[in-house]
Every structure is written in C-alpha cells, then in structure tokens.
Amino acid sequence: MVSGTRRSAALRHWLATRERDGLAGTAAAGHRPRGASLVPPSSIAGRALAVIIAIMTFLGSLTVGSVDLVRTAAADWTSSIVREATIQVRPVPGRDLAADVTRATEIAVRFPGVADVSPYTAEETRRMLEPWLGTGLGAEDLPIPRLIVVKLADDRRTDMEAFRRALAEVPPASLDDHRQWFDRLRAMARAVIVVGLVIVALMVAATGLSVVFATRAAVETNRPVVEVLHFVGARDAFIAGEFQRHFLWLALKGSLAGGLAALGAIMLSGLIAGRWRATAGGDQIEALFGAFSLGPTGYAAIAGLVVLVTAVAALTCRFTVMRTLGAID
C-alpha cells in the first residue's frame, strides 16, 4: 500500500515536470535523450566535490613525488655505499703511522676487485675534523686515525673477508665495508615508501567516501525522477550510468587540477633548491634528496594516481546508485 502511494506520488511529480518530458520513454529503451540529464551539470555541491577531489589528489601527488625523490636518493646513496669501503689505520705507540698507511694502501691497490685507493693525508684529516674540533688542531694532539677510501669495481664482487685477512699484515688497520649503513638506509627507504603508499591509500579512500555522500545527496535531490524512471521500466544500468557520467567528469577535472598543481609545486621547489645550491644548506639538502626533479617513474606515478582517483570516483558512484535503486522496491 505504501509502495503504491509512493509510486503514484512519483508519477504525479514526473507528469508535472515538463522539462524532463521524453526521458522516461527513451530510458526504458536504454537510450539517453539529447539534452536530458538526471543530474544538473553544475551545482554548488558538484563544485565542492571537485575541489575536495583536487585537494586530495594534490596531497596524494605530493606524497607520491616525495616518495619517488626519497627512493631515488636512497638508490644513489646505496649505490655509492656498496661501491666504497674505508680502511681505518689507528695510531699505535711504537709504530710508524705513515708506514702503516703506506703498507695498507699497497695491499688495497693489489687486491682483486679494487678500482681506486685514496689515502687521506694528515692535513686532509685535520680539515675533515675542523667542523667538530675547531681549527688549529695538530694531528699529534689526539690519537686521530687515518682513513683510506677504497672504491670497488662495478663489474665484479670483492671478497671482503679475504680483504680483511690481507690487511691483517697491518695490525692497526681495520676495514669497514659500510654494510650496516647500507642495511639501515635500505630499511629506511622501504619504510618511507610503505608510509607514503598508506597515506595515498587513505586519501583515495577519503575521496571515495566523499563521492558516496555526494552521490547519495544527488540521488535524494532527484529521487522523484529516479523513482519514476525505475517504476516505468528504465534499466538500473541506465540510471546509474547517468550519475556515473556526471561524477566521472567531476572527478577527472578535480584530479587533473590537483595533479597539475602538485607538479607545479614540485617544479617550484626544484627552482628554489637550485637557487640555494651554492649555499651550505642547499648542498646538504641536495646531497640528501637530490635536485628535486622527478624522473619518469614519478611522473608516471602521478598520472596513475589521477587515473586511479577518477576510476574510484566513477565506480563508487555507480555502486552507490545501484544499491539505492535496489532499495527502492
């Protein structure tokens, strides 16, 4: 009885709405009449949803770009760490430190898999310690070890254990292959990537929820017309397609605006970093994060995020409308 009353009221509303004449008949046949639309092409709610999607896409794109920068910088760091090792020669009473450095250098030069050996002089060691210990420090004032930087060849793996055994001829010398720093840096890069992906997933989920609420509001606003079309035999797929098309374009415009704004922000950051490059702070930032320029992977990830947000909005809208139509009966 209640259903019949609602159906009669919906039919009276439909007959009284002349601007929608002709939509029901063509909808029942599965066709979309020219110039007819269930959802107004522009409204305050639609513009607000487009702004929300743009903001979410902007933040998600910044996150994706930051993750790509960290991943690239970590890859460069790990590549440098893997290709280098350090020999530390400690000063020991009763031994000639310079002779020990020379002997350790000779062993490193002859060892298979070593591409280059660069021993630090006493003056270079003092300059390296000046930021922490100040100027005017003599090498003889403190038992400061001497360092030898060893660059490993890229085309073969160096047996580090055999290298350590060879350096046993120089008791004060020890080899550091930077393995612990490599493992920590790789773990940090993985953690940053995982956190970034979680943030992006939450933003996409928030966008989907926004589309759900906006779709329900649009359906409720046009509920009499939707009920008429449903009762006169219009396919649910046709009705859902009308809403899906509307929200698809809203999501596409919003996600494109957010993605382009994020690219602009990243490029602007690169320009600012370029101006600071000559300063000490700029050099440190560039050493840590690179030149703030996205590679092909970063651009592809942002483009993929735009497509993902648009697809999620369209599919969420269609699913919400189909559930609402299923509950009408």
Short mmCIF file of the C-alpha atoms (twelve columns), coordinates in Angstrom:
data_MODEL
# 
_entry.id   MODEL 
# 
loop_
_atom_site.group_PDB 
_atom_site.id 
_atom_site.type_symbol 
_atom_site.label_atom_id 
_atom_site.label_alt_id 
_atom_site.label_comp_id 
_atom_site.label_asym_id 
_atom_site.label_seq_id 
_atom_site.Cartn_x 
_atom_site.Cartn_y 
_atom_site.Cartn_z 
_atom_site.pdbx_PDB_model_num 
ATOM 1   C CA . MET A 1   0.000   0.000   0.000   1 
ATOM 2   C CA . VAL A 2   2.791   2.363   0.944   1 
ATOM 3   C CA . SER A 3   4.686   1.390   -2.152  1 
ATOM 4   C CA . GLY A 4   1.654   2.144   -4.328  1 
ATOM 5   C CA . THR A 5   1.199   5.562   -2.718  1 
ATOM 6   C CA . ARG A 6   4.860   6.422   -3.285  1 
ATOM 7   C CA . ARG A 7   4.605   5.257   -6.875  1 
ATOM 8   C CA . SER A 8   1.518   7.421   -7.516  1 
ATOM 9   C CA . ALA A 9   3.174   10.459  -5.962  1 
ATOM 10  C CA . ALA A 10  6.295   9.897   -8.042  1 
ATOM 11  C CA . LEU A 11  4.235   9.597   -11.220 1 
ATOM 12  C CA . ARG A 12  2.343   12.828  -10.453 1 
ATOM 13  C CA . HIS A 13  5.657   14.623  -9.857  1 
ATOM 14  C CA . TRP A 14  7.005   13.276  -13.127 1 
ATOM 15  C CA . LEU A 15  3.951   14.391  -15.118 1 
ATOM 16  C CA . ALA A 16  4.148   17.861  -13.523 1 
ATOM 17  C CA . THR A 17  7.835   18.269  -14.522 1 
ATOM 18  C CA . ARG A 18  7.648   19.230  -18.182 1 
ATOM 19  C CA . GLU A 19  11.328  19.889  -18.662 1 
ATOM 20  C CA . ARG A 20  12.013  16.205  -18.287 1 
ATOM 21  C CA . ASP A 21  9.421   15.068  -20.815 1 
ATOM 22  C CA . GLY A 22  10.659  12.271  -23.030 1 
ATOM 23  C CA . LEU A 23  13.334  10.966  -20.657 1 
ATOM 24  C CA . ALA A 24  11.361  8.024   -19.285 1 
ATOM 25  C CA . GLY A 25  10.422  6.545   -22.636 1 
ATOM 26  C CA . THR A 26  13.896  6.639   -24.055 1 
ATOM 27  C CA . ALA A 27  15.395  5.442   -20.765 1 
ATOM 28  C CA . ALA A 28  13.202  2.382   -20.821 1 
ATOM 29  C CA . ALA A 29  14.601  1.607   -24.241 1 
ATOM 30  C CA . GLY A 30  18.135  2.133   -22.968 1 
ATOM 31  C CA . HIS A 31  18.817  5.419   -24.812 1 
ATOM 32  C CA . ARG A 32  19.834  8.800   -23.417 1 
ATOM 33  C CA . PRO A 33  17.749  11.692  -24.850 1 
ATOM 34  C CA . ARG A 34  19.703  14.620  -26.184 1 
ATOM 35  C CA . GLY A 35  19.955  17.488  -23.700 1 
ATOM 36  C CA . ALA A 36  18.415  15.460  -20.851 1 
ATOM 37  C CA . SER A 37  20.265  14.654  -17.675 1 
ATOM 38  C CA . LEU A 38  19.280  13.290  -14.312 1 
ATOM 39  C CA . VAL A 39  21.972  15.305  -12.531 1 
ATOM 40  C CA . PRO A 40  22.384  19.073  -13.039 1 
ATOM 41  C CA . PRO A 41  25.603  19.666  -14.974 1 
ATOM 42  C CA . SER A 42  26.824  22.217  -12.431 1 
ATOM 43  C CA . SER A 43  25.853  22.851  -8.851  1 
ATOM 44  C CA . ILE A 44  27.380  24.092  -5.622  1 
ATOM 45  C CA . ALA A 45  27.673  20.515  -4.331  1 
ATOM 46  C CA . GLY A 46  29.341  19.394  -7.556  1 
ATOM 47  C CA . ARG A 47  31.879  22.218  -7.446  1 
ATOM 48  C CA . ALA A 48  32.610  21.485  -3.785  1 
ATOM 49  C CA . LEU A 49  33.207  17.819  -4.602  1 
ATOM 50  C CA . ALA A 50  35.563  18.766  -7.446  1 
ATOM 51  C CA . VAL A 51  37.531  20.982  -5.041  1 
ATOM 52  C CA . ILE A 52  37.737  18.161  -2.478  1 
ATOM 53  C CA . ILE A 53  38.981  15.739  -5.133  1 
ATOM 54  C CA . ALA A 54  41.522  18.312  -6.331  1 
ATOM 55  C CA . ILE A 55  42.851  18.815  -2.799  1 
ATOM 56  C CA . MET A 56  43.088  15.068  -2.158  1 
ATOM 57  C CA . THR A 57  44.819  14.481  -5.477  1 
ATOM 58  C CA . PHE A 58  47.201  17.377  -4.812  1 
ATOM 59  C CA . LEU A 59  48.220  15.966  -1.424  1 
ATOM 60  C CA . GLY A 60  48.440  12.438  -2.816  1 
ATOM 61  C CA . SER A 61  50.575  13.598  -5.746  1 
ATOM 62  C CA . LEU A 62  52.926  15.457  -3.393  1 
ATOM 63  C CA . THR A 63  53.238  12.289  -1.344  1 
ATOM 64  C CA . VAL A 64  53.939  10.192  -4.436  1 
ATOM 65  C CA . GLY A 65  56.507  12.725  -5.659  1 
ATOM 66  C CA . SER A 66  58.216  12.833  -2.255  1 
ATOM 67  C CA . VAL A 67  58.368  9.051   -2.122  1 
ATOM 68  C CA . ASP A 68  59.921  8.988   -5.594  1 
ATOM 69  C CA . LEU A 69  62.529  11.579  -4.567  1 
ATOM 70  C CA . VAL A 70  63.410  9.623   -1.417  1 
ATOM 71  C CA . ARG A 71  63.554  6.360   -3.356  1 
ATOM 72  C CA . THR A 72  65.862  7.859   -5.992  1 
ATOM 73  C CA . ALA A 73  68.113  9.484   -3.375  1 
ATOM 74  C CA . ALA A 74  68.269  6.251   -1.366  1 
ATOM 75  C CA . ALA A 75  69.164  4.300   -4.508  1 
ATOM 76  C CA . ASP A 76  72.007  6.735   -5.229  1 
ATOM 77  C CA . TRP A 77  73.197  6.536   -1.636  1 
ATOM 78  C CA . THR A 78  73.115  2.755   -1.500  1 
ATOM 79  C CA . SER A 79  74.867  2.532   -4.867  1 
ATOM 80  C CA . SER A 80  77.662  4.762   -3.566  1 
ATOM 81  C CA . ILE A 81  77.887  2.854   -0.288  1 
ATOM 82  C CA . VAL A 82  78.093  -0.531  -1.998  1 
ATOM 83  C CA . ARG A 83  80.912  0.685   -4.265  1 
ATOM 84  C CA . GLU A 84  83.025  2.048   -1.428  1 
ATOM 85  C CA . ALA A 85  84.850  0.788   1.652   1 
ATOM 86  C CA . THR A 86  87.006  2.507   4.250   1 
ATOM 87  C CA . ILE A 87  90.271  1.365   5.804   1 
ATOM 88  C CA . GLN A 88  90.970  2.895   9.194   1 
ATOM 89  C CA . VAL A 89  94.574  2.917   10.408  1 
ATOM 90  C CA . ARG A 90  94.839  3.716   14.115  1 
ATOM 91  C CA . PRO A 91  97.956  5.307   15.636  1 
ATOM 92  C CA . VAL A 92  99.628  2.779   17.945  1 
ATOM 93  C CA . PRO A 93  102.546 3.609   20.265  1 
ATOM 94  C CA . GLY A 94  105.802 2.169   18.921  1 
ATOM 95  C CA . ARG A 95  104.593 2.019   15.316  1 
ATOM 96  C CA . ASP A 96  105.094 4.411   12.396  1 
ATOM 97  C CA . LEU A 97  101.618 5.610   11.386  1 
ATOM 98  C CA . ALA A 98  102.778 6.842   7.958   1 
ATOM 99  C CA . ALA A 99  104.408 3.495   7.213   1 
ATOM 100 C CA . ASP A 100 101.277 1.628   8.274   1 
ATOM 101 C CA . VAL A 101 99.157  3.825   5.967   1 
ATOM 102 C CA . THR A 102 101.537 3.194   3.073   1 
ATOM 103 C CA . ARG A 103 101.536 -0.566  3.677   1 
ATOM 104 C CA . ALA A 104 97.713  -0.736  3.916   1 
ATOM 105 C CA . THR A 105 97.454  1.318   0.713   1 
ATOM 106 C CA . GLU A 106 99.759  -1.079  -1.138  1 
ATOM 107 C CA . ILE A 107 97.698  -4.078  -0.002  1 
ATOM 108 C CA . ALA A 108 94.471  -2.403  -1.137  1 
ATOM 109 C CA . VAL A 109 95.889  -1.443  -4.542  1 
ATOM 110 C CA . ARG A 110 96.946  -5.027  -5.283  1 
ATOM 111 C CA . PHE A 111 93.731  -6.642  -4.041  1 
ATOM 112 C CA . PRO A 112 91.383  -8.014  -6.762  1 
ATOM 113 C CA . GLY A 113 88.186  -6.024  -7.281  1 
ATOM 114 C CA . VAL A 114 89.585  -2.682  -6.095  1 
ATOM 115 C CA . ALA A 115 89.309  0.119   -8.653  1 
ATOM 116 C CA . ASP A 116 90.878  3.040   -6.792  1 
ATOM 117 C CA . VAL A 117 92.569  3.784   -3.458  1 
ATOM 118 C CA . SER A 118 92.712  7.293   -1.927  1 
ATOM 119 C CA . PRO A 119 94.548  7.649   1.420   1 
ATOM 120 C CA . TYR A 120 93.775  10.791  3.433   1 
ATOM 121 C CA . THR A 121 96.781  12.879  4.362   1 
ATOM 122 C CA . ALA A 122 97.243  14.342  7.842   1 
ATOM 123 C CA . GLU A 123 96.232  17.783  6.539   1 
ATOM 124 C CA . GLU A 124 93.070  16.405  4.897   1 
ATOM 125 C CA . THR A 125 92.198  14.618  8.121   1 
ATOM 126 C CA . ARG A 126 92.530  17.856  10.088  1 
ATOM 127 C CA . ARG A 127 90.323  19.746  7.633   1 
ATOM 128 C CA . MET A 128 87.724  16.998  7.812   1 
ATOM 129 C CA . LEU A 129 87.572  17.289  11.630  1 
ATOM 130 C CA . GLU A 130 87.545  21.103  11.806  1 
ATOM 131 C CA . PRO A 131 83.711  21.440  11.870  1 
ATOM 132 C CA . TRP A 132 83.636  19.388  15.101  1 
ATOM 133 C CA . LEU A 133 87.017  20.018  16.781  1 
ATOM 134 C CA . GLY A 134 87.798  23.527  15.571  1 
ATOM 135 C CA . THR A 135 90.847  24.955  13.829  1 
ATOM 136 C CA . GLY A 136 94.468  24.848  14.905  1 
ATOM 137 C CA . LEU A 137 94.316  21.201  15.933  1 
ATOM 138 C CA . GLY A 138 97.536  19.271  15.438  1 
ATOM 139 C CA . ALA A 139 97.437  15.639  14.354  1 
ATOM 140 C CA . GLU A 140 99.759  14.771  17.218  1 
ATOM 141 C CA . ASP A 141 97.453  16.240  19.886  1 
ATOM 142 C CA . LEU A 142 94.903  13.441  19.647  1 
ATOM 143 C CA . PRO A 143 95.163  9.801   18.543  1 
ATOM 144 C CA . ILE A 144 93.317  10.520  15.292  1 
ATOM 145 C CA . PRO A 145 93.172  7.540   12.905  1 
ATOM 146 C CA . ARG A 146 93.995  7.935   9.227   1 
ATOM 147 C CA . LEU A 147 91.441  6.914   6.617   1 
ATOM 148 C CA . ILE A 148 91.896  5.238   3.247   1 
ATOM 149 C CA . VAL A 149 88.912  5.376   0.867   1 
ATOM 150 C CA . VAL A 150 88.669  2.298   -1.353  1 
ATOM 151 C CA . LYS A 151 86.469  2.340   -4.463  1 
ATOM 152 C CA . LEU A 152 85.356  -1.107  -5.585  1 
ATOM 153 C CA . ALA A 153 84.995  -2.182  -9.204  1 
ATOM 154 C CA . ASP A 154 81.432  -2.402  -10.556 1 
ATOM 155 C CA . ASP A 155 81.979  -5.469  -12.734 1 
ATOM 156 C CA . ARG A 156 82.966  -7.926  -10.002 1 
ATOM 157 C CA . ARG A 157 82.269  -8.689  -6.371  1 
ATOM 158 C CA . THR A 158 85.091  -8.124  -3.906  1 
ATOM 159 C CA . ASP A 159 85.713  -10.767 -1.254  1 
ATOM 160 C CA . MET A 160 85.626  -8.511  1.807   1 
ATOM 161 C CA . GLU A 161 86.593  -11.294 4.226   1 
ATOM 162 C CA . ALA A 162 89.698  -12.058 2.165   1 
ATOM 163 C CA . PHE A 163 90.394  -8.323  2.110   1 
ATOM 164 C CA . ARG A 164 90.279  -8.212  5.910   1 
ATOM 165 C CA . ARG A 165 92.643  -11.167 6.152   1 
ATOM 166 C CA . ALA A 166 95.080  -9.448  3.791   1 
ATOM 167 C CA . LEU A 167 95.012  -6.310  5.957   1 
ATOM 168 C CA . ALA A 168 95.965  -8.419  8.977   1 
ATOM 169 C CA . GLU A 169 99.576  -7.744  7.948   1 
ATOM 170 C CA . VAL A 170 98.980  -4.227  9.302   1 
ATOM 171 C CA . PRO A 171 97.597  -4.780  12.839  1 
ATOM 172 C CA . PRO A 172 96.342  -1.187  13.388  1 
ATOM 173 C CA . ALA A 173 94.303  -1.338  10.134  1 
ATOM 174 C CA . SER A 174 90.625  -2.309  10.036  1 
ATOM 175 C CA . LEU A 175 88.161  -2.499  7.132   1 
ATOM 176 C CA . ASP A 176 84.648  -1.074  7.155   1 
ATOM 177 C CA . ASP A 177 82.534  -2.144  4.154   1 
ATOM 178 C CA . HIS A 178 79.578  0.118   5.217   1 
ATOM 179 C CA . ARG A 179 77.284  -2.916  5.232   1 
ATOM 180 C CA . GLN A 180 75.385  -1.799  8.355   1 
ATOM 181 C CA . TRP A 181 74.742  1.647   6.831   1 
ATOM 182 C CA . PHE A 182 73.554  0.022   3.617   1 
ATOM 183 C CA . ASP A 183 71.046  -2.145  5.515   1 
ATOM 184 C CA . ARG A 184 69.781  0.783   7.593   1 
ATOM 185 C CA . LEU A 185 69.398  3.047   4.585   1 
ATOM 186 C CA . ARG A 186 67.558  0.388   2.625   1 
ATOM 187 C CA . ALA A 187 65.222  -0.264  5.574   1 
ATOM 188 C CA . MET A 188 64.565  3.477   5.926   1 
ATOM 189 C CA . ALA A 189 63.766  3.831   2.214   1 
ATOM 190 C CA . ARG A 190 61.356  0.897   2.384   1 
ATOM 191 C CA . ALA A 191 59.649  2.371   5.448   1 
ATOM 192 C CA . VAL A 192 59.202  5.737   3.691   1 
ATOM 193 C CA . ILE A 193 57.724  4.027   0.624   1 
ATOM 194 C CA . VAL A 194 55.295  1.984   2.736   1 
ATOM 195 C CA . VAL A 195 54.191  5.035   4.745   1 
ATOM 196 C CA . GLY A 196 53.720  7.013   1.513   1 
ATOM 197 C CA . LEU A 197 51.593  4.269   -0.038  1 
ATOM 198 C CA . VAL A 198 49.454  4.072   3.117   1 
ATOM 199 C CA . ILE A 199 48.889  7.846   3.041   1 
ATOM 200 C CA . VAL A 200 47.907  7.721   -0.636  1 
ATOM 201 C CA . ALA A 201 45.549  4.809   0.033   1 
ATOM 202 C CA . LEU A 202 43.864  6.762   2.860   1 
ATOM 203 C CA . MET A 203 43.457  9.794   0.609   1 
ATOM 204 C CA . VAL A 204 41.902  7.679   -2.153  1 
ATOM 205 C CA . ALA A 205 39.580  6.091   0.418   1 
ATOM 206 C CA . ALA A 206 38.573  9.549   1.699   1 
ATOM 207 C CA . THR A 207 37.865  10.607  -1.879  1 
ATOM 208 C CA . GLY A 208 35.683  7.534   -2.365  1 
ATOM 209 C CA . LEU A 209 33.706  8.312   0.797   1 
ATOM 210 C CA . SER A 210 33.190  11.894  -0.377  1 
ATOM 211 C CA . VAL A 211 31.815  10.596  -3.670  1 
ATOM 212 C CA . VAL A 212 29.488  8.222   -1.792  1 
ATOM 213 C CA . PHE A 213 27.973  11.075  0.227   1 
ATOM 214 C CA . ALA A 214 27.740  13.330  -2.821  1 
ATOM 215 C CA . THR A 215 26.067  10.584  -4.863  1 
ATOM 216 C CA . ARG A 216 23.521  9.886   -2.137  1 
ATOM 217 C CA . ALA A 217 22.735  13.591  -1.921  1 
ATOM 218 C CA . ALA A 218 22.314  13.790  -5.704  1 
ATOM 219 C CA . VAL A 219 20.043  10.752  -5.734  1 
ATOM 220 C CA . GLU A 220 17.917  12.163  -2.896  1 
ATOM 221 C CA . THR A 221 17.654  15.508  -4.678  1 
ATOM 222 C CA . ASN A 222 16.416  13.812  -7.852  1 
ATOM 223 C CA . ARG A 223 14.645  10.925  -6.104  1 
ATOM 224 C CA . PRO A 224 11.148  11.541  -7.609  1 
ATOM 225 C CA . VAL A 225 12.530  11.395  -11.147 1 
ATOM 226 C CA . VAL A 226 14.726  8.402   -10.319 1 
ATOM 227 C CA . GLU A 227 11.716  6.555   -8.882  1 
ATOM 228 C CA . VAL A 228 9.609   7.343   -11.949 1 
ATOM 229 C CA . LEU A 229 12.280  6.037   -14.300 1 
ATOM 230 C CA . HIS A 230 12.703  2.957   -12.140 1 
ATOM 231 C CA . PHE A 231 8.975   2.190   -11.964 1 
ATOM 232 C CA . VAL A 232 8.285   2.717   -15.663 1 
ATOM 233 C CA . GLY A 233 10.926  0.129   -16.548 1 
ATOM 234 C CA . ALA A 234 14.189  2.045   -17.077 1 
ATOM 235 C CA . ARG A 235 17.177  -0.208  -16.614 1 
ATOM 236 C CA . ASP A 236 19.156  0.355   -13.439 1 
ATOM 237 C CA . ALA A 237 22.340  0.430   -15.511 1 
ATOM 238 C CA . PHE A 238 20.982  3.409   -17.478 1 
ATOM 239 C CA . ILE A 239 20.130  5.397   -14.339 1 
ATOM 240 C CA . ALA A 240 23.444  4.542   -12.707 1 
ATOM 241 C CA . GLY A 241 25.249  5.491   -15.910 1 
ATOM 242 C CA . GLU A 242 23.720  8.974   -15.819 1 
ATOM 243 C CA . PHE A 243 25.102  9.599   -12.327 1 
ATOM 244 C CA . GLN A 244 28.382  7.866   -13.124 1 
ATOM 245 C CA . ARG A 245 28.972  10.058  -16.173 1 
ATOM 246 C CA . HIS A 246 28.360  13.192  -14.120 1 
ATOM 247 C CA . PHE A 247 30.715  12.241  -11.286 1 
ATOM 248 C CA . LEU A 248 33.300  10.862  -13.702 1 
ATOM 249 C CA . TRP A 249 33.743  14.286  -15.268 1 
ATOM 250 C CA . LEU A 250 33.787  15.988  -11.868 1 
ATOM 251 C CA . ALA A 251 36.478  13.596  -10.630 1 
ATOM 252 C CA . LEU A 252 38.512  13.920  -13.826 1 
ATOM 253 C CA . LYS A 253 38.534  17.715  -13.649 1 
ATOM 254 C CA . GLY A 254 39.351  17.729  -9.942  1 
ATOM 255 C CA . SER A 255 42.093  15.097  -10.136 1 
ATOM 256 C CA . LEU A 256 43.717  16.759  -13.165 1 
ATOM 257 C CA . ALA A 257 43.726  20.111  -11.376 1 
ATOM 258 C CA . GLY A 258 45.239  18.556  -8.246  1 
ATOM 259 C CA . GLY A 259 47.867  16.594  -10.181 1 
ATOM 260 C CA . LEU A 260 48.951  19.612  -12.248 1 
ATOM 261 C CA . ALA A 261 49.111  21.777  -9.113  1 
ATOM 262 C CA . ALA A 262 51.336  19.172  -7.432  1 
ATOM 263 C CA . LEU A 263 53.654  19.066  -10.458 1 
ATOM 264 C CA . GLY A 264 53.852  22.853  -10.359 1 
ATOM 265 C CA . ALA A 265 54.699  22.791  -6.637  1 
ATOM 266 C CA . ILE A 266 57.441  20.203  -7.178  1 
ATOM 267 C CA . MET A 267 58.933  22.187  -10.061 1 
ATOM 268 C CA . LEU A 268 58.825  25.349  -7.959  1 
ATOM 269 C CA . SER A 269 60.632  23.517  -5.151  1 
ATOM 270 C CA . GLY A 270 63.272  22.472  -7.674  1 
ATOM 271 C CA . LEU A 271 63.783  26.092  -8.765  1 
ATOM 272 C CA . ILE A 272 64.078  27.265  -5.151  1 
ATOM 273 C CA . ALA A 273 66.522  24.458  -4.364  1 
ATOM 274 C CA . GLY A 274 68.534  25.439  -7.438  1 
ATOM 275 C CA . ARG A 275 68.921  28.993  -6.092  1 
ATOM 276 C CA . TRP A 276 70.122  27.623  -2.749  1 
ATOM 277 C CA . ARG A 277 72.528  25.187  -4.346  1 
ATOM 278 C CA . ALA A 278 75.560  27.412  -3.795  1 
ATOM 279 C CA . THR A 279 74.912  27.653  -0.036  1 
ATOM 280 C CA . ALA A 280 75.995  25.127  2.589   1 
ATOM 281 C CA . GLY A 281 72.400  24.263  3.490   1 
ATOM 282 C CA . GLY A 282 71.460  23.837  -0.167  1 
ATOM 283 C CA . ASP A 283 74.374  21.496  -0.736  1 
ATOM 284 C CA . GLN A 284 73.308  19.391  2.234   1 
ATOM 285 C CA . ILE A 285 69.686  19.219  1.020   1 
ATOM 286 C CA . GLU A 286 70.819  18.266  -2.475  1 
ATOM 287 C CA . ALA A 287 73.112  15.595  -1.060  1 
ATOM 288 C CA . LEU A 288 70.212  14.111  0.898   1 
ATOM 289 C CA . PHE A 289 67.305  14.414  -1.546  1 
ATOM 290 C CA . GLY A 290 68.825  15.185  -4.933  1 
ATOM 291 C CA . ALA A 291 67.863  18.096  -7.166  1 
ATOM 292 C CA . PHE A 292 64.050  17.933  -6.510  1 
ATOM 293 C CA . SER A 293 63.409  16.735  -10.044 1 
ATOM 294 C CA . LEU A 294 61.039  13.880  -10.771 1 
ATOM 295 C CA . GLY A 295 62.096  11.062  -13.016 1 
ATOM 296 C CA . PRO A 296 59.868  9.116   -15.418 1 
ATOM 297 C CA . THR A 297 58.691  6.944   -12.529 1 
ATOM 298 C CA . GLY A 298 57.475  9.978   -10.566 1 
ATOM 299 C CA . TYR A 299 55.531  11.450  -13.496 1 
ATOM 300 C CA . ALA A 300 54.021  8.043   -14.262 1 
ATOM 301 C CA . ALA A 301 53.014  7.593   -10.610 1 
ATOM 302 C CA . ILE A 302 51.231  10.971  -10.510 1 
ATOM 303 C CA . ALA A 303 49.459  10.225  -13.800 1 
ATOM 304 C CA . GLY A 304 48.446  6.833   -12.428 1 
ATOM 305 C CA . LEU A 305 47.103  8.496   -9.273  1 
ATOM 306 C CA . VAL A 306 44.933  10.830  -11.386 1 
ATOM 307 C CA . VAL A 307 43.517  7.836   -13.274 1 
ATOM 308 C CA . LEU A 308 43.021  5.907   -10.022 1 
ATOM 309 C CA . VAL A 309 41.114  8.734   -8.322  1 
ATOM 310 C CA . THR A 310 38.877  9.185   -11.371 1 
ATOM 311 C CA . ALA A 311 38.172  5.462   -11.622 1 
ATOM 312 C CA . VAL A 312 37.442  5.144   -7.893  1 
ATOM 313 C CA . ALA A 313 35.012  8.078   -8.053  1 
ATOM 314 C CA . ALA A 314 33.165  6.642   -11.073 1 
ATOM 315 C CA . LEU A 315 32.941  3.093   -9.713  1 
ATOM 316 C CA . THR A 316 31.950  4.270   -6.233  1 
ATOM 317 C CA . CYS A 317 29.195  6.410   -7.719  1 
ATOM 318 C CA . ARG A 318 27.848  3.524   -9.805  1 
ATOM 319 C CA . PHE A 319 27.921  1.117   -6.850  1 
ATOM 320 C CA . THR A 320 26.098  3.634   -4.613  1 
ATOM 321 C CA . VAL A 321 23.365  4.293   -7.177  1 
ATOM 322 C CA . MET A 322 22.838  0.584   -7.848  1 
ATOM 323 C CA . ARG A 323 22.448  -0.076  -4.102  1 
ATOM 324 C CA . THR A 324 19.981  2.817   -3.801  1 
ATOM 325 C CA . LEU A 325 17.909  1.553   -6.727  1 
ATOM 326 C CA . GLY A 326 17.879  -1.906  -5.206  1 
ATOM 327 C CA . ALA A 327 16.419  -0.459  -2.017  1 
ATOM 328 C CA . ILE A 328 13.612  1.459   -3.767  1 
ATOM 329 C CA . ASP A 329 11.410  -1.565  -4.197  1 
# 
